[in-house]
Amino acid sequence: MAQQVRRKRNTLPPKKRKRVQITDDQIRYTNVEGLKRFLSDRGKIRSRRMTGLSRRQQALAAREIKRAREMGLLPFVMPKLERARGGGRPDRRGEDRDDQTMASVEAQEAGATEVLTAVADMQDEVAVETAADDS
């Protein structure tokens, strides 16, 4: 039996890594517009591969983004954008999601009323005990 030699298909030479020409002074928590370059559309910190920063600059950028989040200059999470996704039956895409949403809202309301009644009962018990202690 002859041995087969495995080859990688569609191999290309590695891409030249692009470096961002930015000084460390520009990576500060007060420079919100500059830091937004290093965030994804959902608010996550992008990797070095995406940003093109050096290792030290990436660590600095992550630290400054976290500092800006704590100061309230940047959000921790950005709202999810509705995107059309393929697959499934198009006539049933929105119906199932609406049913799940309504069911979860009803469950939350039921749970909230149970909690409120439990709190009211506890307050009544405390009031009765306090009245008995005062007598």
C-alpha positions, -999 to 999 in steps of 0.1 A, spaced: 0 0 0 12 34 -9 10 61 17 -10 91 9 6 125 15 -19 150 30 -17 185 17 -34 215 31 -59 229 7 -60 265 -3 -30 275 18 -21 311 14 10 329 28 2 346 62 -12 380 59 9 410 69 -3 422 103 -14 458 102 -1 480 130 -20 509 143 1 541 146 -12 554 179 6 569 208 0 558 244 -12 593 252 -41 588 229 -53 557 248 -69 574 279 -102 569 295 -112 605 288 -108 598 250 -141 580 246 -142 583 208 -107 568 205 -116 539 228 -147 531 208 -125 520 180 -114 491 202 -149 480 211 -172 457 191 -208 467 182 -220 448 213 -195 466 236 -169 438 239 -132 446 239 -117 435 205 -87 413 203 -52 423 193 -58 406 160 -87 430 153 -72 462 167 -37 458 155 -22 471 187 10 459 203 7 438 234 15 466 258 -10 490 240 -37 463 240 -33 459 278 -34 497 282 -65 500 260 -83 472 280 -75 489 313 -86 523 301 -118 509 286 -126 493 319 -118 525 337 -141 545 313 -169 520 320 -165 524 357 -167 562 353 -198 559 332 -183 572 300 -187 539 281 -215 513 285 -208 478 298 -232 463 272 -246 478 241 -282 469 230 -285 440 206 -294 450 171 -321 430 154 -307 411 124 -324 389 100 -312 354 102 -317 327 77 -330 292 82 -363 278 95 -397 286 81 -402 323 74 -438 322 84 -430 310 119 -400 331 128 -417 358 148 -446 338 162 -425 315 184 -405 343 198 -437 363 207 -452 333 224 -420 328 245 -419 364 254 -455 365 265 -451 333 286 -420 347 303 -437 380 310 -467 362 325 -444 341 346 -425 371 359 -458 389 368 -470 358 387 -437 356 405 -437 393 414 -472 391 428 -462 361 450 -432 380 463 -453 411 471 -479 390 490 -452 373 509 -436 407 519 -470 420 529 -477 390 551 -443 394 568 -450 431 574 -483 421 590 -466 396 613 -440 421 623 -467 447 631 -486 422 652 -455 412 671 -446 448 677 -481 456 690 -479 426 713 -446 437 727 -459 472 733 -488 460 754 
